[in-house]
Amino acid sequence: MKFDVTATDDEIVWETRGDAGAQSAIEEYMRLPERLREEARPGHDVAHLKAHASRVGLRFTADTSR
């Protein structure tokens, strides 16, 4: 996936590109604010959200070995 962020005056545009297989990961990423509001209870924290996003293919660079 590729991300481009541009700013013009007071407008910021975040453009995301990826192949067809990236669609579910992009959709899950875009739902993060909604999920954070919905899942704000014990057992449904950031780790829960991260696990769900990982199941659809989103990889977290801090978790990969270098």
C-alpha positions as CSV (number, residue, x, y, z in Angstrom):
1,M,0.0,0.0,0.0
2,K,1.0,3.6,-0.6
3,F,-0.1,6.7,1.3
4,D,0.3,10.2,0.1
5,V,-0.6,13.2,2.3
6,T,-0.8,16.7,0.8
7,A,-1.8,20.0,2.2
8,T,-3.2,23.1,0.5
9,D,-4.1,26.0,2.7
10,D,-6.4,24.5,5.4
11,E,-7.2,21.3,3.5
12,I,-5.4,18.0,4.1
13,V,-5.9,15.1,1.7
14,W,-4.7,11.6,2.6
15,E,-4.7,9.3,-0.5
16,T,-4.3,5.6,-0.1
17,R,-3.5,3.1,-2.9
18,G,-3.2,-0.6,-2.9
19,D,-4.1,-3.6,-5.0
20,A,-7.5,-5.3,-4.6
21,G,-6.3,-7.4,-1.7
22,A,-5.6,-4.3,0.3
23,Q,-9.3,-3.2,0.4
24,S,-10.2,-5.0,3.6
25,A,-7.2,-3.7,5.4
26,I,-7.9,-0.1,4.2
27,E,-11.6,-0.4,5.3
28,E,-10.6,-1.7,8.7
29,Y,-8.1,1.2,9.1
30,M,-10.8,3.7,8.2
31,R,-13.1,2.2,10.8
32,L,-10.6,2.6,13.7
33,P,-12.2,5.8,15.1
34,E,-15.6,4.1,15.1
35,R,-14.3,0.9,16.7
36,L,-12.5,2.9,19.4
37,R,-15.8,4.5,20.3
38,E,-17.7,1.2,20.2
39,E,-15.0,-1.0,22.0
40,A,-14.2,1.2,24.9
41,R,-14.8,-1.5,27.6
42,P,-12.6,-4.0,29.4
43,G,-11.2,-6.7,27.0
44,H,-11.9,-4.5,23.9
45,D,-8.9,-2.2,23.9
46,V,-6.2,-1.2,21.4
47,A,-4.8,-4.8,21.5
48,H,-8.2,-6.1,20.5
49,L,-8.5,-3.6,17.6
50,K,-4.9,-4.5,16.5
51,A,-5.7,-8.2,16.5
52,H,-8.9,-7.6,14.4
53,A,-6.9,-5.4,11.9
54,S,-4.2,-8.1,11.7
55,R,-6.7,-10.7,10.7
56,V,-7.6,-8.7,7.6
57,G,-4.0,-8.3,6.6
58,L,-2.8,-5.1,8.2
59,R,0.8,-5.5,9.4
60,F,2.3,-3.4,12.2
61,T,5.9,-2.6,11.5
62,A,6.8,-2.5,15.2
63,D,5.9,-6.2,15.3
64,T,8.0,-7.3,12.4
65,S,11.6,-8.6,12.9
66,R,14.2,-6.5,11.2
